[in-house]
Amino acid sequence: MKHIIISNLLLFIYMLLPAQTLKQQVTQAMDQVRNDKYYNGSEEPFAKSIANESGALMDAIIPYMSDSIARVRLQTLDLIYLASRKSPDKKLRQTAVQYLVLGCGDKESGNAYRAGQYLPKYPKDDFNTTAKDSLAAYIKEQVSYLDNVLKLAGYLNLTKSMPDIRNIFILPHQTDKVKWAAHLALARMGDNTEIAYCIRVVQSKQMNNAIVYNLVPSLIYTRQKAVFDYLITILNSDEKNCNSSNPDNDSRIVCGYRVMEFLAPVIKDFPLQTIPGINQIKTNNYDAALETARKWFKEKGEKYEILNDNY
């Protein structure tokens, strides 16, 4: 639904391109959003037409970040992301990130969630000092969807915020989801106690599909050697604790197949590649791929390298 609404607005702006300035087009389009009216269509024509005008688009849409209507602010976040996500202009991306971070503090929780979902897609050096300071302030303020903010802090290694993150554990009103994010963020920043805690949480549970899909990605996020060593033991295990992804196959399989898919994008020089956008190995033979992965880790021993640049 989110992408349909974005596409609708983008097509409307595209329809206005020949006759009006970009600022006028955005103004009219946002008025449509304010009136809760959208147009059907694809974002592709818009993307091609303003590929070289992303800076002008940013200038036109940023004022709507302070609009009194929540859905207008939400559409602004969407357009900021779309205007900047593939831009080669680092300064423009940094500006976009700064405003998306501002969105994490939006009083409308849905807007804060959307901003928090966009930000992990930007490289670390797109977060300037202002953006980092804002995230640190949000941790103190306990904003909506604090779990997203905490994991961004871990990703960006905001070590000065570690005391504030630890304080979350003693707040009785905080949810388990937020507290788990706090553990993960501290682990990402190298807190050995938290690294051990995150491993124990998963070790204490019976390995199955739910654990692999819900908790293994969290462990991957930490980018810590001890955590990855534990994941490699799951990769090497012959215990059949997981279900096949084939709905017509009721037989149990080893969980290593799924773990292999999560490990592949974050290990330097890993011998297997994943299909862009999804955690799926490029192979016609998953049994052979798993054996390749196991053999590669065995040969590497302790010398494999974890890629830490991305979220």
C-alpha positions in Angstrom: 0.0 0.0 0.0 2.8 2.4 0.9 4.5 2.0 -2.6 1.1 2.4 -4.3 0.6 5.8 -2.6 4.1 6.9 -3.4 3.7 5.9 -7.0 0.4 7.7 -7.2 1.9 10.9 -6.1 5.0 10.6 -8.3 2.9 10.0 -11.4 0.8 13.1 -10.5 4.0 15.2 -10.3 5.2 13.7 -13.5 1.9 14.7 -15.2 2.5 18.3 -14.2 6.1 18.4 -15.4 5.8 20.2 -18.8 3.6 23.1 -17.6 4.9 24.1 -14.2 8.1 24.7 -12.2 9.1 21.8 -10.0 8.2 23.8 -6.9 4.7 24.4 -8.3 4.3 20.8 -9.2 5.3 19.7 -5.7 3.0 22.3 -4.1 0.0 21.1 -6.2 0.8 17.4 -5.5 1.1 18.0 -1.8 -2.2 19.8 -1.9 -3.7 16.6 -3.3 -2.2 14.6 -0.5 -3.6 17.1 2.0 -7.0 16.5 0.5 -6.4 12.7 0.6 -6.5 12.3 -3.2 -4.1 10.1 -5.1 -3.5 9.2 -8.7 -2.9 5.7 -10.1 0.4 5.0 -11.9 4.0 4.1 -11.8 7.0 6.0 -10.4 9.2 5.2 -13.4 8.3 8.2 -15.6 8.9 10.5 -12.7 12.2 8.9 -11.8 13.5 9.3 -15.3 12.3 12.8 -15.8 13.8 14.3 -12.7 17.0 12.2 -12.4 19.1 15.3 -12.8 16.8 17.5 -10.6 17.0 15.7 -7.3 18.5 18.7 -5.6 15.7 21.0 -6.7 13.2 18.4 -5.6 14.7 18.2 -2.2 14.5 22.0 -1.9 10.9 21.9 -2.9 9.8 19.2 -0.5 11.8 19.8 2.6 9.5 22.7 3.8 6.7 20.1 4.1 8.5 18.3 6.9 6.9 20.8 9.3 3.4 20.5 7.9 0.6 20.1 10.4 -0.9 17.2 8.5 0.7 13.9 9.3 0.1 12.3 5.9 1.8 15.3 4.2 4.8 14.8 6.4 4.8 11.1 5.6 4.7 11.8 1.9 7.6 14.2 2.4 9.7 11.5 4.0 8.9 9.2 1.0 9.9 11.8 -1.5 13.1 12.7 0.4 14.1 9.0 0.3 13.2 8.6 -3.4 15.0 11.8 -4.4 18.2 10.8 -2.6 18.5 7.0 -2.3 20.5 6.6 -5.5 22.0 10.0 -5.8 25.8 10.2 -6.4 25.7 13.6 -4.6 27.0 12.9 -1.1 26.0 16.3 0.2 22.4 15.8 -1.0 22.3 12.3 0.6 23.6 13.8 3.9 20.8 16.4 3.8 18.3 13.8 3.1 19.5 11.6 6.0 19.4 14.6 8.3 15.7 15.2 7.5 14.9 11.5 7.7 16.5 11.4 11.1 14.2 14.3 12.0 11.3 12.1 10.9 12.3 9.6 13.6 11.1 12.1 16.1 7.8 12.8 14.4 4.9 13.0 16.8 2.9 10.6 14.5 4.3 7.2 15.3 3.7 5.8 11.7 5.9 8.6 10.3 8.6 7.8 12.8 8.5 4.2 11.8 8.8 5.0 8.1 11.8 7.2 8.6 13.4 4.5 10.7 12.9 2.0 7.9 14.6 4.2 5.3 17.7 5.2 7.2 19.5 1.8 7.4 19.7 1.9 3.6 22.2 4.8 3.7 26.0 4.3 4.2 27.5 5.5 7.5 29.2 8.5 6.1 25.9 9.9 5.0 25.1 10.6 8.7 26.7 13.9 9.6 27.3 15.1 13.2 23.8 16.8 13.3 22.1 13.6 12.3 24.1 11.6 14.9 23.4 14.1 17.7 19.7 14.0 16.9 19.6 10.2 17.2 21.5 10.4 20.5 18.9 12.9 21.7 16.0 10.6 20.6 17.4 7.8 22.8 17.2 10.2 25.8 13.7 11.2 24.8 12.5 7.6 24.3 10.8 8.4 21.0 8.3 6.2 19.1 9.8 3.1 17.6 12.9 3.5 19.8 14.1 0.1 18.7 14.9 1.5 15.2 16.8 4.4 16.7 18.8 2.2 19.0 19.9 -0.1 16.1 20.9 2.9 14.1 23.0 4.1 17.1 24.7 0.7 17.1 25.3 0.8 13.3 26.8 4.3 13.6 28.9 3.3 16.7 27.5 6.1 18.9 29.5 5.0 21.9 28.7 8.2 23.8 25.1 7.0 23.9 25.9 3.7 25.5 25.0 4.8 29.1 21.6 6.0 27.9 21.1 2.7 26.1 22.0 0.7 29.2 19.5 2.9 31.2 16.7 1.4 29.1 17.1 -2.0 30.9 15.9 -0.5 34.2 12.9 1.3 32.8 9.8 -0.9 33.6 7.6 0.6 30.9 9.9 -0.3 28.0 8.9 -3.3 25.8 10.9 -6.4 25.3 11.4 -5.4 21.7 13.1 -2.2 22.6 15.2 -3.9 25.3 16.3 -6.5 22.7 17.3 -3.7 20.3 19.3 -2.1 23.1 21.2 -5.4 23.7 21.9 -5.7 20.0 23.0 -2.1 19.7 25.5 -2.4 22.6 26.7 -5.7 21.1 27.3 -4.0 17.7 29.4 -1.4 19.5 31.6 -4.1 21.0 30.2 -4.5 24.5 31.5 -8.1 25.4 28.8 -8.6 28.1 26.1 -7.9 25.6 27.7 -10.0 22.9 27.7 -12.9 25.2 24.1 -12.2 26.2 22.8 -12.1 22.6 24.5 -15.5 21.9 23.0 -17.0 25.1 19.5 -15.8 24.2 19.6 -17.8 20.9 21.5 -20.7 22.3 18.8 -21.2 25.0 16.1 -21.8 22.4 15.5 -24.9 20.2 16.7 -24.1 16.7 13.9 -24.0 14.2 12.5 -21.8 11.4 11.1 -19.2 13.7 14.5 -18.7 15.4 16.4 -18.7 12.2 14.1 -16.1 10.6 13.5 -13.9 13.6 16.7 -14.1 15.7 19.5 -15.0 13.3 19.2 -11.7 11.4 19.5 -9.9 14.8 22.8 -11.8 15.4 24.0 -10.9 11.9 23.4 -7.2 12.7 25.9 -7.3 15.6 28.8 -8.0 13.2 30.8 -9.6 16.1 33.2 -12.5 15.6 32.0 -14.5 18.6 28.5 -14.3 17.3 29.5 -15.3 13.8 31.5 -18.2 15.2 28.3 -19.4 16.9 26.3 -19.0 13.7 28.9 -21.1 11.9 28.3 -24.0 14.3 24.6 -23.8 13.2 25.8 -23.8 9.6 27.8 -27.0 10.2 25.2 -28.8 12.2 23.5 -31.8 10.6 20.5 -31.6 13.0 17.3 -31.3 10.9 15.4 -28.7 13.0 14.1 -26.5 10.2 11.3 -26.8 7.6 11.8 -26.8 3.8 10.9 -23.6 2.0 9.0 -25.9 -0.4 5.4 -26.0 0.8 5.0 -29.5 -0.8 7.9 -30.9 1.1 7.0 -31.9 4.7 10.5 -33.3 5.5 12.8 -31.5 8.0 16.1 -30.0 6.8 19.2 -28.7 8.4 19.0 -25.0 9.4 22.4 -24.3 7.8 20.8 -23.5 4.5 19.0 -20.5 5.9 22.0 -19.4 8.0 24.2 -19.6 4.9 21.9 -17.1 3.2 22.2 -14.6 6.0 26.0 -15.0 6.2 26.7 -14.7 2.5 26.3 -10.9 2.1 28.3 -9.9 5.2 31.4 -12.1 4.8 34.4 -10.8 2.7 35.2 -13.0 -0.3 32.5 -15.5 0.5 32.4 -18.1 -2.3 28.6 -17.8 -2.8 26.6 -14.8 -3.9 23.0 -13.9 -3.0 20.4 -12.6 -5.4 20.2 -8.8 -4.9 17.3 -7.7 -2.7 16.6 -11.1 -1.3 18.4 -13.6 1.0 18.7 -16.4 -1.6 21.9 -18.0 -2.8 22.6 -18.0 -6.5 22.7 -21.7 -7.1 20.8 -24.6 -8.6 22.0 -27.0 -6.0 21.6 -26.0 -2.3 23.2 -29.1 -1.0 26.4 -28.4 -3.0 26.3 -24.7 -1.9 26.1 -25.7 1.7 29.0 -28.0 1.4 31.0 -25.2 -0.3 30.2 -22.8 2.5 31.2 -25.3 5.2 34.4 -26.2 3.4 35.3 -22.5 2.9 34.8 -21.7 6.6 36.8 -24.7 7.6 39.7 -23.7 5.4 39.5 -20.1 6.6 39.4 -21.0 10.3 39.6 -17.8 12.4 40.7 -15.7 9.4 37.4 -14.9 7.8 36.5 -11.2 7.7 33.1 -9.7 8.6 31.9 -6.7 6.5 30.9 -4.0 8.9 30.2 -1.1 6.5 26.5 -1.7 6.0 23.6 -1.9 8.5 
